[in-house]
Amino acid sequence: MVALKLNQWQVYIVQCADDTLYTGVTNHLDQRLKNHNSGKGAKYTRVRLPVKLVYAENCQNHSVALKREWAIKKFSRLDKLKLIASSA
């Protein structure tokens, strides 16, 4: 997994309890994961708890992170799993 710097924008993927994958962006990854697992995160993850971080990548800024998130969200599940595996 990529070493993450505090307050740097990141794209992340979490695996939900139902084995689905959720992709998002944040600049406080630890807090975002706590929010997801406490039911205060995205509507999608609230009913699929708990979630587990399976992928994260640093981005230069918020704009780059959002563009990368959009690109990853268009990936097939298989392509997302390959991306996750390549970071291990």
Helices and strands as residue ranges (DSSP letters): E 10-15, E 21-26, H 29-37, H 43-46, E 52-58, H 62-73, H 77-86
